[in-house]
Amino acid sequence: MRALVAIVPVALVAFLGAAFLPAQQDSSKPASSKQDKGEKLAPYFPTPETIVDQMLKLGELKAGETMFDLGSGDGRIVIDAARKYKAKAIGVELDDSLYKQSMERIKSLGLSNTAYIIHGDLLKQDYSSADLLTVYLLPVATEMVTPILERQLRRGARIVAHDFQFAAWKPERTVDIDDDGEGRAHELYLYRR
Ligand SMILES: C[S@@+](CC[C@H](N)C(=O)[O-])C[C@H]1O[C@@H](n2cnc3c(N)ncnc32)[C@H](O)[C@@H]1O
């Protein structure tokens, strides 16, 4: 099982890397209703629901706190944070259809007062109000976001990273999950500013 733990992140990097294609910007088109288009920093690869809960627990999320998911996909982490943890939960998502899908789910669950998705680039947001950030991005993206978070995050803010570490920071805790129920291993890292 340990061997699997070692192999899976490598395989995942290869998968994510192969699937990763930077978004092409077309300057001839007018800007849509969303914020300025950014660069796609990771493909969509959702965190399994069982791992979502472990991420929020590791991040010590409390009722009333503000959390952001950087690259929020279908909104599952944001939705759990608002629904189960009663947090103010904000996602940032570049992809048009994932943005729409997650906003529709938030609305249908009656969570619009506490959950929201910003349709934009995760590199261009203000995270200074965050108590917790969750991050599931490729290493190149965590490297790009590091100086932004170092500038913006207040003292004591927590960051939970899934599978890919922040190379510049030392984690306060590392959690190895051998099997998520579907035979996949995961690593979670907790950082505190
Ligand atoms: C690996 S998925 C993680 C999704 C979700 N956080 C989860 O754990 O289930 C990465 C997500 O980041 C989004 N993404 C990539 N580059 C982005 C950018 N520059 N700004 C906002 N979102 C971005 C992708 O569209 C994708 O949904």
The ligand as a Gaussian input file, in Angstrom:
#p B3LYP/6-31G(d) Opt

LIG

0 1
 C       -7.835000      19.749000      -9.941000
 S       -9.344000      20.693000     -10.153000
 C       -9.879000      20.881000      -8.448000
 C      -11.356000      21.184000      -8.331000
 C      -11.860000      21.325000      -6.879000
 N      -11.068000      22.270000      -6.129000
 C      -11.829000      19.995000      -6.180000
 O      -10.877000      19.788000      -5.388000
 O      -12.726000      19.165000      -6.415000
 C       -8.649000      22.329000     -10.535000
 C       -9.677000      23.364000     -10.931000
 O       -9.013000      24.621000     -11.092000
 C       -9.642000      25.338000     -12.163000
 N       -8.681000      26.347000     -12.628000
 C       -7.549000      26.156000     -13.340000
 N       -6.907000      27.320000     -13.556000
 C       -7.650000      28.282000     -12.961000
 C       -7.497000      29.690000     -12.821000
 N       -6.462000      30.349000     -13.328000
 N       -8.426000      30.355000     -12.115000
 C       -9.519000      29.708000     -11.583000
 N       -9.720000      28.384000     -11.700000
 C       -8.789000      27.670000     -12.366000
 C       -9.950000      24.231000     -13.166000
 O      -10.931000      24.632000     -14.096000
 C      -10.411000      23.098000     -12.242000
 O      -11.790000      23.152000     -12.019000

